Amino acid sequence: MAKGPTVYHVAERAGVSIATVSFTFRQPEKVKASTRELVLAAADELGYVPSASARGLARGRTGALGLFAFDYLLDPSGGPGGPGGPGGTGGPGGTGGPGGLSQDVDAPGDREDGNLRLFPLYVDEVQRGVELECWRRGQALLVGGGNPANNEAVLSDIAGRVDGLAVFPRSVPVEALARISRRIPVVEVSESQRNRSVDHVTVDNASGARAITEHLINAHGLTELLFIGAMPSSDNDERLEAFRGALTDAGAGLRHEPQYPAGSEPAVAEIVRTICQQGVLPQAFVCATDQDALVVMDVLAEAGVAVPKQVAVTGFDGIAAGRVIRPSLTTVRQPMERMGRTMVELLLDRLDHPDKPPVELRLPVSVLLRESCGCTPA
């Protein structure tokens, strides 16, 4: 392939210095409008495109950030760098690899018309925030994910190409995260910090879980509540502890032992089926996540149990599917897009201030009252 035009060719064609060409593309405000037009016209005639890698080398940065996602977001049929494969790339704010803004959600209504199958989940909305903030700040974004066989290899490959790395919880081994954080800035999102040497963004799990539990007790008079979730995590543990505290403070006690089944949504479904068959329904299912709540509501619908007439259901996250299902889902809304944007802010700030102590930002949440608890949405 023939070598393309260089900054020297553009400078010669426009009759300016190479410094002027460089300023035109990097700091256009420093170049007179008439001169800038000459340079841009010359570049257009020659087909010149400024080299991002060269600009990065000049200032010691790549101009790109990385996002390492959960392995379960990957389409196993995708190859490296292809749809669903690790190591996809994009321009400023663009992405490749896993994700997209849709995942299958087994929500009520799937069996009939399939209209509820494709909605952004928690990880999608956080990733969207990362994308938007990268776009706003002119940063390229490299998105990838691995699996148990190649997780660390993909992680190291991404880390070697970017200025800073954002990671989802439990997607990266602690040792690998510590090793990479000694070389480039790293920020974790969600759950408690496993590595206190990196920046961290999470939410106020406790206040959200307490608020929604107190609402069930005080507004609806429900005291027989069951906390249920697909898997234990530090986020879910904080929500469970706040749930217990709200019951204790209300003098309601704990009549149903919280359920953390075998770490999967099918296990949640089996627990709920068993409860329905035994006829020992609580007054409300307080679910650790919206995805758990969608599973619970689906099983209740199959069993002919009316929500909220016979049992209330609440979630935690605020994903889009909860807004459109019927009955709509009462939940705690995490500021997911804001979390993603904050990760980018922290990474760029860390690049400018590498000696600052690590920070943990705990963002506020809000309760969304909808139909599944017996409320009428505003």
Contacts in CASP RR format, 6 or more apart in sequence:
PFRMAT RR
TARGET T0000
AUTHOR 0000-0000-0000
METHOD contacts of the structure
MODEL  1
MAKGPTVYHVAERAGVSIATVSFTFRQPEKVKASTRELVLAAADELGYVP
SASARGLARGRTGALGLFAFDYLLDPSGGPGGPGGPGGTGGPGGTGGPGG
LSQDVDAPGDREDGNLRLFPLYVDEVQRGVELECWRRGQALLVGGGNPAN
NEAVLSDIAGRVDGLAVFPRSVPVEALARISRRIPVVEVSESQRNRSVDH
VTVDNASGARAITEHLINAHGLTELLFIGAMPSSDNDERLEAFRGALTDA
GAGLRHEPQYPAGSEPAVAEIVRTICQQGVLPQAFVCATDQDALVVMDVL
AEAGVAVPKQVAVTGFDGIAAGRVIRPSLTTVRQPMERMGRTMVELLLDR
LDHPDKPPVELRLPVSVLLRESCGCTPA
4 47 0 8 1.000
4 48 0 8 1.000
5 43 0 8 1.000
5 46 0 8 1.000
5 47 0 8 1.000
5 48 0 8 1.000
6 48 0 8 1.000
7 18 0 8 1.000
7 21 0 8 1.000
7 22 0 8 1.000
7 48 0 8 1.000
7 50 0 8 1.000
8 18 0 8 1.000
9 46 0 8 1.000
9 48 0 8 1.000
10 21 0 8 1.000
10 39 0 8 1.000
10 42 0 8 1.000
10 43 0 8 1.000
10 46 0 8 1.000
10 48 0 8 1.000
11 17 0 8 1.000
11 18 0 8 1.000
11 20 0 8 1.000
11 21 0 8 1.000
13 42 0 8 1.000
13 45 0 8 1.000
13 46 0 8 1.000
14 20 0 8 1.000
14 21 0 8 1.000
14 35 0 8 1.000
14 38 0 8 1.000
14 39 0 8 1.000
14 41 0 8 1.000
14 42 0 8 1.000
15 38 0 8 1.000
15 42 0 8 1.000
16 35 0 8 1.000
16 38 0 8 1.000
16 39 0 8 1.000
20 31 0 8 1.000
20 35 0 8 1.000
20 39 0 8 1.000
21 39 0 8 1.000
21 43 0 8 1.000
23 30 0 8 1.000
23 31 0 8 1.000
24 31 0 8 1.000
24 35 0 8 1.000
24 36 0 8 1.000
24 39 0 8 1.000
24 40 0 8 1.000
25 50 0 8 1.000
26 50 0 8 1.000
26 55 0 8 1.000
28 36 0 8 1.000
31 39 0 8 1.000
42 48 0 8 1.000
43 49 0 8 1.000
52 63 0 8 1.000
52 140 0 8 1.000
53 62 0 8 1.000
56 62 0 8 1.000
56 63 0 8 1.000
61 163 0 8 1.000
61 351 0 8 1.000
62 140 0 8 1.000
62 161 0 8 1.000
62 162 0 8 1.000
62 163 0 8 1.000
63 138 0 8 1.000
63 139 0 8 1.000
63 140 0 8 1.000
63 162 0 8 1.000
63 163 0 8 1.000
64 139 0 8 1.000
64 140 0 8 1.000
64 141 0 8 1.000
64 142 0 8 1.000
64 161 0 8 1.000
64 162 0 8 1.000
64 163 0 8 1.000
65 130 0 8 1.000
65 134 0 8 1.000
65 139 0 8 1.000
65 140 0 8 1.000
65 141 0 8 1.000
65 142 0 8 1.000
65 162 0 8 1.000
65 163 0 8 1.000
65 164 0 8 1.000
65 165 0 8 1.000
65 166 0 8 1.000
65 344 0 8 1.000
65 347 0 8 1.000
65 348 0 8 1.000
66 141 0 8 1.000
66 142 0 8 1.000
66 143 0 8 1.000
66 144 0 8 1.000
66 158 0 8 1.000
66 159 0 8 1.000
66 161 0 8 1.000
66 162 0 8 1.000
66 164 0 8 1.000
66 165 0 8 1.000
66 166 0 8 1.000
67 95 0 8 1.000
67 127 0 8 1.000
67 130 0 8 1.000
67 141 0 8 1.000
67 142 0 8 1.000
67 143 0 8 1.000
67 144 0 8 1.000
67 165 0 8 1.000
67 166 0 8 1.000
67 167 0 8 1.000
68 144 0 8 1.000
68 145 0 8 1.000
68 154 0 8 1.000
68 155 0 8 1.000
68 158 0 8 1.000
68 165 0 8 1.000
68 166 0 8 1.000
68 167 0 8 1.000
68 168 0 8 1.000
68 171 0 8 1.000
68 172 0 8 1.000
69 98 0 8 1.000
69 99 0 8 1.000
69 123 0 8 1.000
69 127 0 8 1.000
69 143 0 8 1.000
69 144 0 8 1.000
69 145 0 8 1.000
69 168 0 8 1.000
69 171 0 8 1.000
70 98 0 8 1.000
70 123 0 8 1.000
70 145 0 8 1.000
70 168 0 8 1.000
70 170 0 8 1.000
70 171 0 8 1.000
71 145 0 8 1.000
71 146 0 8 1.000
71 147 0 8 1.000
71 148 0 8 1.000
71 151 0 8 1.000
71 171 0 8 1.000
73 84 0 8 1.000
73 98 0 8 1.000
73 99 0 8 1.000
73 103 0 8 1.000
73 123 0 8 1.000
73 145 0 8 1.000
74 84 0 8 1.000
74 85 0 8 1.000
74 86 0 8 1.000
74 97 0 8 1.000
74 98 0 8 1.000
74 145 0 8 1.000
74 146 0 8 1.000
74 147 0 8 1.000
75 83 0 8 1.000
75 84 0 8 1.000
75 85 0 8 1.000
75 98 0 8 1.000
78 84 0 8 1.000
78 85 0 8 1.000
79 85 0 8 1.000
80 86 0 8 1.000
80 87 0 8 1.000
81 87 0 8 1.000
81 88 0 8 1.000
81 89 0 8 1.000
81 96 0 8 1.000
81 97 0 8 1.000
82 88 0 8 1.000
82 96 0 8 1.000
82 97 0 8 1.000
83 97 0 8 1.000
84 96 0 8 1.000
84 97 0 8 1.000
84 98 0 8 1.000
84 99 0 8 1.000
85 97 0 8 1.000
85 98 0 8 1.000
85 144 0 8 1.000
85 145 0 8 1.000
86 97 0 8 1.000
86 98 0 8 1.000
86 144 0 8 1.000
86 145 0 8 1.000
86 146 0 8 1.000
86 150 0 8 1.000
86 154 0 8 1.000
86 157 0 8 1.000
87 96 0 8 1.000
87 97 0 8 1.000
87 142 0 8 1.000
87 143 0 8 1.000
87 144 0 8 1.000
87 145 0 8 1.000
87 154 0 8 1.000
87 157 0 8 1.000
87 158 0 8 1.000
88 95 0 8 1.000
88 96 0 8 1.000
88 97 0 8 1.000
88 142 0 8 1.000
88 143 0 8 1.000
88 144 0 8 1.000
89 95 0 8 1.000
89 96 0 8 1.000
89 140 0 8 1.000
89 142 0 8 1.000
90 96 0 8 1.000
90 140 0 8 1.000
90 141 0 8 1.000
90 142 0 8 1.000
91 140 0 8 1.000
91 141 0 8 1.000
92 134 0 8 1.000
92 135 0 8 1.000
92 138 0 8 1.000
92 139 0 8 1.000
92 140 0 8 1.000
92 141 0 8 1.000
93 131 0 8 1.000
93 132 0 8 1.000
93 134 0 8 1.000
93 135 0 8 1.000
93 138 0 8 1.000
93 139 0 8 1.000
93 140 0 8 1.000
93 141 0 8 1.000
94 131 0 8 1.000
94 134 0 8 1.000
94 135 0 8 1.000
94 140 0 8 1.000
94 141 0 8 1.000
95 127 0 8 1.000
95 131 0 8 1.000
95 141 0 8 1.000
95 142 0 8 1.000
95 143 0 8 1.000
96 143 0 8 1.000
96 144 0 8 1.000
97 143 0 8 1.000
97 144 0 8 1.000
97 145 0 8 1.000
98 143 0 8 1.000
98 144 0 8 1.000
98 145 0 8 1.000
99 123 0 8 1.000
99 124 0 8 1.000
99 127 0 8 1.000
99 143 0 8 1.000
100 124 0 8 1.000
100 127 0 8 1.000
101 120 0 8 1.000
101 124 0 8 1.000
101 128 0 8 1.000
102 118 0 8 1.000
102 119 0 8 1.000
102 120 0 8 1.000
102 124 0 8 1.000
103 118 0 8 1.000
103 119 0 8 1.000
103 120 0 8 1.000
103 121 0 8 1.000
103 124 0 8 1.000
104 117 0 8 1.000
104 118 0 8 1.000
105 116 0 8 1.000
105 117 0 8 1.000
105 118 0 8 1.000
105 119 0 8 1.000
105 121 0 8 1.000
105 291 0 8 1.000
105 294 0 8 1.000
105 319 0 8 1.000
105 321 0 8 1.000
106 265 0 8 1.000
106 294 0 8 1.000
106 295 0 8 1.000
106 298 0 8 1.000
107 116 0 8 1.000
107 117 0 8 1.000
107 119 0 8 1.000
107 294 0 8 1.000
107 297 0 8 1.000
107 298 0 8 1.000
107 321 0 8 1.000
107 322 0 8 1.000
107 325 0 8 1.000
108 116 0 8 1.000
108 294 0 8 1.000
108 297 0 8 1.000
108 298 0 8 1.000
108 301 0 8 1.000
108 325 0 8 1.000
108 326 0 8 1.000
109 115 0 8 1.000
109 116 0 8 1.000
109 325 0 8 1.000
110 116 0 8 1.000
110 117 0 8 1.000
110 298 0 8 1.000
116 321 0 8 1.000
116 324 0 8 1.000
116 325 0 8 1.000
119 319 0 8 1.000
119 320 0 8 1.000
119 321 0 8 1.000
119 324 0 8 1.000
120 128 0 8 1.000
120 319 0 8 1.000
120 320 0 8 1.000
121 291 0 8 1.000
121 319 0 8 1.000
122 289 0 8 1.000
122 290 0 8 1.000
122 291 0 8 1.000
122 317 0 8 1.000
122 319 0 8 1.000
122 334 0 8 1.000
122 336 0 8 1.000
123 168 0 8 1.000
125 319 0 8 1.000
125 336 0 8 1.000
125 337 0 8 1.000
126 168 0 8 1.000
126 189 0 8 1.000
126 190 0 8 1.000
126 336 0 8 1.000
126 337 0 8 1.000
126 339 0 8 1.000
126 340 0 8 1.000
126 343 0 8 1.000
127 143 0 8 1.000
127 340 0 8 1.000
128 336 0 8 1.000
128 337 0 8 1.000
128 340 0 8 1.000
129 336 0 8 1.000
129 337 0 8 1.000
129 338 0 8 1.000
129 339 0 8 1.000
129 340 0 8 1.000
129 341 0 8 1.000
129 344 0 8 1.000
130 141 0 8 1.000
130 166 0 8 1.000
130 340 0 8 1.000
130 341 0 8 1.000
130 343 0 8 1.000
130 344 0 8 1.000
131 141 0 8 1.000
132 337 0 8 1.000
132 341 0 8 1.000
133 340 0 8 1.000
133 341 0 8 1.000
133 343 0 8 1.000
133 344 0 8 1.000
133 345 0 8 1.000
134 140 0 8 1.000
134 141 0 8 1.000
134 344 0 8 1.000
137 344 0 8 1.000
137 348 0 8 1.000
139 344 0 8 1.000
139 348 0 8 1.000
142 158 0 8 1.000
142 161 0 8 1.000
142 162 0 8 1.000
144 154 0 8 1.000
144 158 0 8 1.000
145 151 0 8 1.000
145 154 0 8 1.000
145 155 0 8 1.000
145 158 0 8 1.000
145 171 0 8 1.000
146 154 0 8 1.000
146 155 0 8 1.000
151 171 0 8 1.000
151 172 0 8 1.000
151 173 0 8 1.000
151 176 0 8 1.000
152 173 0 8 1.000
152 176 0 8 1.000
155 172 0 8 1.000
155 176 0 8 1.000
155 180 0 8 1.000
156 176 0 8 1.000
156 180 0 8 1.000
158 165 0 8 1.000
159 165 0 8 1.000
159 180 0 8 1.000
159 183 0 8 1.000
159 184 0 8 1.000
160 184 0 8 1.000
162 184 0 8 1.000
163 184 0 8 1.000
163 185 0 8 1.000
163 347 0 8 1.000
163 351 0 8 1.000
164 184 0 8 1.000
164 185 0 8 1.000
164 186 0 8 1.000
164 347 0 8 1.000
164 350 0 8 1.000
164 351 0 8 1.000
165 180 0 8 1.000
165 184 0 8 1.000
165 185 0 8 1.000
165 186 0 8 1.000
165 187 0 8 1.000
165 347 0 8 1.000
166 186 0 8 1.000
166 187 0 8 1.000
166 188 0 8 1.000
166 189 0 8 1.000
166 340 0 8 1.000
166 343 0 8 1.000
166 344 0 8 1.000
166 347 0 8 1.000
167 177 0 8 1.000
167 186 0 8 1.000
167 187 0 8 1.000
167 188 0 8 1.000
167 189 0 8 1.000
168 188 0 8 1.000
168 189 0 8 1.000
168 190 0 8 1.000
169 188 0 8 1.000
169 189 0 8 1.000
169 190 0 8 1.000
169 191 0 8 1.000
169 233 0 8 1.000
169 234 0 8 1.000
169 235 0 8 1.000
170 191 0 8 1.000
170 233 0 8 1.000
174 194 0 8 1.000
174 195 0 8 1.000
177 186 0 8 1.000
177 188 0 8 1.000
177 194 0 8 1.000
177 195 0 8 1.000
177 198 0 8 1.000
178 195 0 8 1.000
178 197 0 8 1.000
180 186 0 8 1.000
181 195 0 8 1.000
181 197 0 8 1.000
181 198 0 8 1.000
185 198 0 8 1.000
185 199 0 8 1.000
185 346 0 8 1.000
185 347 0 8 1.000
185 350 0 8 1.000
185 351 0 8 1.000
185 354 0 8 1.000
186 195 0 8 1.000
186 198 0 8 1.000
186 199 0 8 1.000
187 198 0 8 1.000
187 199 0 8 1.000
187 200 0 8 1.000
187 201 0 8 1.000
187 343 0 8 1.000
187 346 0 8 1.000
187 347 0 8 1.000
187 350 0 8 1.000
188 194 0 8 1.000
188 195 0 8 1.000
188 198 0 8 1.000
188 199 0 8 1.000
188 200 0 8 1.000
188 201 0 8 1.000
189 200 0 8 1.000
189 201 0 8 1.000
189 202 0 8 1.000
189 339 0 8 1.000
189 340 0 8 1.000
189 343 0 8 1.000
190 201 0 8 1.000
190 202 0 8 1.000
190 203 0 8 1.000
190 235 0 8 1.000
190 339 0 8 1.000
191 202 0 8 1.000
191 233 0 8 1.000
191 234 0 8 1.000
191 235 0 8 1.000
192 202 0 8 1.000
192 234 0 8 1.000
192 235 0 8 1.000
192 238 0 8 1.000
193 200 0 8 1.000
193 360 0 8 1.000
196 358 0 8 1.000
197 358 0 8 1.000
198 358 0 8 1.000
199 346 0 8 1.000
199 347 0 8 1.000
199 350 0 8 1.000
199 358 0 8 1.000
199 359 0 8 1.000
199 360 0 8 1.000
199 361 0 8 1.000
200 358 0 8 1.000
200 359 0 8 1.000
200 360 0 8 1.000
200 361 0 8 1.000
201 339 0 8 1.000
201 340 0 8 1.000
201 342 0 8 1.000
201 343 0 8 1.000
201 346 0 8 1.000
201 360 0 8 1.000
201 361 0 8 1.000
201 363 0 8 1.000
202 235 0 8 1.000
202 339 0 8 1.000
202 360 0 8 1.000
202 361 0 8 1.000
202 362 0 8 1.000
202 363 0 8 1.000
203 334 0 8 1.000
203 335 0 8 1.000
203 339 0 8 1.000
203 362 0 8 1.000
203 363 0 8 1.000
203 364 0 8 1.000
203 365 0 8 1.000
204 362 0 8 1.000
204 363 0 8 1.000
204 364 0 8 1.000
204 365 0 8 1.000
205 235 0 8 1.000
205 238 0 8 1.000
205 239 0 8 1.000
205 242 0 8 1.000
205 316 0 8 1.000
205 365 0 8 1.000
206 238 0 8 1.000
206 239 0 8 1.000
206 241 0 8 1.000
206 242 0 8 1.000
207 242 0 8 1.000
207 364 0 8 1.000
207 365 0 8 1.000
208 239 0 8 1.000
208 242 0 8 1.000
208 316 0 8 1.000
208 332 0 8 1.000
208 365 0 8 1.000
208 367 0 8 1.000
209 238 0 8 1.000
209 239 0 8 1.000
209 240 0 8 1.000
209 242 0 8 1.000
209 243 0 8 1.000
209 246 0 8 1.000
209 286 0 8 1.000
209 316 0 8 1.000
209 332 0 8 1.000
210 242 0 8 1.000
210 243 0 8 1.000
210 245 0 8 1.000
210 246 0 8 1.000
211 332 0 8 1.000
211 367 0 8 1.000
212 286 0 8 1.000
212 314 0 8 1.000
212 315 0 8 1.000
212 316 0 8 1.000
212 330 0 8 1.000
212 331 0 8 1.000
212 332 0 8 1.000
212 367 0 8 1.000
213 225 0 8 1.000
213 242 0 8 1.000
213 243 0 8 1.000
213 246 0 8 1.000
213 247 0 8 1.000
213 286 0 8 1.000
214 246 0 8 1.000
214 250 0 8 1.000
215 330 0 8 1.000
215 367 0 8 1.000
215 369 0 8 1.000
215 373 0 8 1.000
216 222 0 8 1.000
216 225 0 8 1.000
216 283 0 8 1.000
216 284 0 8 1.000
216 286 0 8 1.000
216 312 0 8 1.000
216 314 0 8 1.000
216 373 0 8 1.000
217 223 0 8 1.000
217 225 0 8 1.000
217 246 0 8 1.000
217 247 0 8 1.000
217 250 0 8 1.000
217 252 0 8 1.000
218 250 0 8 1.000
219 373 0 8 1.000
219 375 0 8 1.000
220 284 0 8 1.000
220 312 0 8 1.000
220 373 0 8 1.000
220 374 0 8 1.000
222 283 0 8 1.000
222 284 0 8 1.000
222 312 0 8 1.000
223 247 0 8 1.000
223 250 0 8 1.000
223 252 0 8 1.000
223 253 0 8 1.000
223 255 0 8 1.000
223 283 0 8 1.000
224 255 0 8 1.000
224 256 0 8 1.000
224 282 0 8 1.000
224 283 0 8 1.000
224 284 0 8 1.000
225 243 0 8 1.000
225 247 0 8 1.000
225 252 0 8 1.000
225 256 0 8 1.000
225 282 0 8 1.000
225 283 0 8 1.000
225 284 0 8 1.000
225 285 0 8 1.000
225 286 0 8 1.000
226 256 0 8 1.000
226 258 0 8 1.000
226 259 0 8 1.000
226 275 0 8 1.000
226 282 0 8 1.000
226 284 0 8 1.000
226 285 0 8 1.000
226 286 0 8 1.000
227 239 0 8 1.000
227 240 0 8 1.000
227 243 0 8 1.000
227 256 0 8 1.000
227 258 0 8 1.000
227 259 0 8 1.000
227 286 0 8 1.000
227 287 0 8 1.000
227 288 0 8 1.000
228 258 0 8 1.000
228 259 0 8 1.000
228 260 0 8 1.000
228 261 0 8 1.000
228 268 0 8 1.000
228 271 0 8 1.000
228 272 0 8 1.000
228 285 0 8 1.000
228 286 0 8 1.000
228 287 0 8 1.000
228 288 0 8 1.000
228 292 0 8 1.000
228 296 0 8 1.000
229 236 0 8 1.000
229 259 0 8 1.000
229 260 0 8 1.000
229 261 0 8 1.000
229 268 0 8 1.000
229 287 0 8 1.000
229 288 0 8 1.000
229 289 0 8 1.000
229 292 0 8 1.000
230 260 0 8 1.000
230 261 0 8 1.000
230 263 0 8 1.000
230 264 0 8 1.000
230 265 0 8 1.000
230 267 0 8 1.000
230 268 0 8 1.000
230 288 0 8 1.000
230 289 0 8 1.000
230 291 0 8 1.000
230 292 0 8 1.000
230 295 0 8 1.000
231 260 0 8 1.000
231 263 0 8 1.000
231 264 0 8 1.000
232 260 0 8 1.000
235 288 0 8 1.000
236 260 0 8 1.000
236 288 0 8 1.000
236 289 0 8 1.000
239 288 0 8 1.000
239 316 0 8 1.000
240 258 0 8 1.000
240 288 0 8 1.000
243 258 0 8 1.000
243 286 0 8 1.000
244 254 0 8 1.000
244 258 0 8 1.000
247 253 0 8 1.000
247 254 0 8 1.000
248 254 0 8 1.000
255 282 0 8 1.000
256 282 0 8 1.000
259 268 0 8 1.000
259 271 0 8 1.000
261 267 0 8 1.000
261 268 0 8 1.000
261 270 0 8 1.000
261 271 0 8 1.000
265 291 0 8 1.000
265 292 0 8 1.000
265 295 0 8 1.000
268 292 0 8 1.000
268 295 0 8 1.000
268 296 0 8 1.000
269 295 0 8 1.000
269 296 0 8 1.000
269 298 0 8 1.000
269 299 0 8 1.000
272 285 0 8 1.000
272 295 0 8 1.000
272 296 0 8 1.000
272 299 0 8 1.000
272 300 0 8 1.000
273 299 0 8 1.000
273 302 0 8 1.000
273 303 0 8 1.000
275 281 0 8 1.000
275 282 0 8 1.000
276 299 0 8 1.000
276 300 0 8 1.000
276 303 0 8 1.000
276 305 0 8 1.000
277 303 0 8 1.000
281 305 0 8 1.000
281 310 0 8 1.000
281 311 0 8 1.000
282 311 0 8 1.000
283 311 0 8 1.000
283 312 0 8 1.000
284 311 0 8 1.000
284 312 0 8 1.000
284 313 0 8 1.000
284 314 0 8 1.000
284 373 0 8 1.000
285 293 0 8 1.000
285 296 0 8 1.000
285 311 0 8 1.000
285 312 0 8 1.000
285 313 0 8 1.000
285 314 0 8 1.000
286 314 0 8 1.000
286 315 0 8 1.000
287 293 0 8 1.000
287 296 0 8 1.000
287 313 0 8 1.000
287 314 0 8 1.000
287 315 0 8 1.000
287 316 0 8 1.000
288 315 0 8 1.000
288 316 0 8 1.000
289 315 0 8 1.000
289 316 0 8 1.000
289 317 0 8 1.000
290 315 0 8 1.000
290 316 0 8 1.000
290 317 0 8 1.000
290 318 0 8 1.000
290 319 0 8 1.000
290 321 0 8 1.000
290 322 0 8 1.000
290 329 0 8 1.000
290 331 0 8 1.000
291 317 0 8 1.000
291 319 0 8 1.000
292 315 0 8 1.000
293 313 0 8 1.000
293 314 0 8 1.000
293 315 0 8 1.000
293 316 0 8 1.000
293 322 0 8 1.000
293 329 0 8 1.000
293 331 0 8 1.000
293 372 0 8 1.000
294 321 0 8 1.000
294 322 0 8 1.000
294 325 0 8 1.000
294 329 0 8 1.000
296 313 0 8 1.000
297 307 0 8 1.000
297 313 0 8 1.000
297 325 0 8 1.000
297 327 0 8 1.000
297 329 0 8 1.000
297 372 0 8 1.000
300 306 0 8 1.000
300 307 0 8 1.000
300 311 0 8 1.000
300 313 0 8 1.000
301 307 0 8 1.000
305 311 0 8 1.000
307 313 0 8 1.000
307 327 0 8 1.000
307 372 0 8 1.000
308 327 0 8 1.000
308 371 0 8 1.000
308 372 0 8 1.000
308 373 0 8 1.000
308 374 0 8 1.000
312 330 0 8 1.000
312 372 0 8 1.000
312 373 0 8 1.000
312 374 0 8 1.000
313 329 0 8 1.000
313 330 0 8 1.000
313 372 0 8 1.000
313 373 0 8 1.000
314 329 0 8 1.000
314 330 0 8 1.000
314 331 0 8 1.000
314 332 0 8 1.000
314 372 0 8 1.000
314 373 0 8 1.000
315 329 0 8 1.000
315 330 0 8 1.000
315 331 0 8 1.000
315 332 0 8 1.000
316 331 0 8 1.000
316 332 0 8 1.000
316 334 0 8 1.000
317 331 0 8 1.000
317 332 0 8 1.000
317 333 0 8 1.000
317 334 0 8 1.000
317 336 0 8 1.000
318 329 0 8 1.000
318 331 0 8 1.000
318 332 0 8 1.000
318 333 0 8 1.000
318 334 0 8 1.000
318 336 0 8 1.000
318 368 0 8 1.000
321 329 0 8 1.000
322 328 0 8 1.000
322 329 0 8 1.000
322 331 0 8 1.000
322 370 0 8 1.000
323 329 0 8 1.000
323 370 0 8 1.000
326 371 0 8 1.000
327 370 0 8 1.000
327 371 0 8 1.000
327 372 0 8 1.000
327 374 0 8 1.000
328 370 0 8 1.000
328 371 0 8 1.000
328 372 0 8 1.000
328 377 0 8 1.000
329 370 0 8 1.000
329 371 0 8 1.000
329 372 0 8 1.000
330 367 0 8 1.000
330 368 0 8 1.000
330 369 0 8 1.000
330 370 0 8 1.000
330 371 0 8 1.000
330 372 0 8 1.000
330 373 0 8 1.000
330 374 0 8 1.000
330 375 0 8 1.000
331 367 0 8 1.000
331 368 0 8 1.000
331 370 0 8 1.000
332 365 0 8 1.000
332 366 0 8 1.000
332 367 0 8 1.000
332 368 0 8 1.000
333 365 0 8 1.000
333 366 0 8 1.000
333 367 0 8 1.000
333 368 0 8 1.000
334 363 0 8 1.000
334 365 0 8 1.000
335 363 0 8 1.000
335 364 0 8 1.000
335 365 0 8 1.000
338 363 0 8 1.000
339 363 0 8 1.000
342 361 0 8 1.000
342 363 0 8 1.000
346 359 0 8 1.000
346 361 0 8 1.000
349 356 0 8 1.000
350 356 0 8 1.000
369 375 0 8 1.000
369 377 0 8 1.000
369 378 0 8 1.000
370 377 0 8 1.000
371 377 0 8 1.000
END
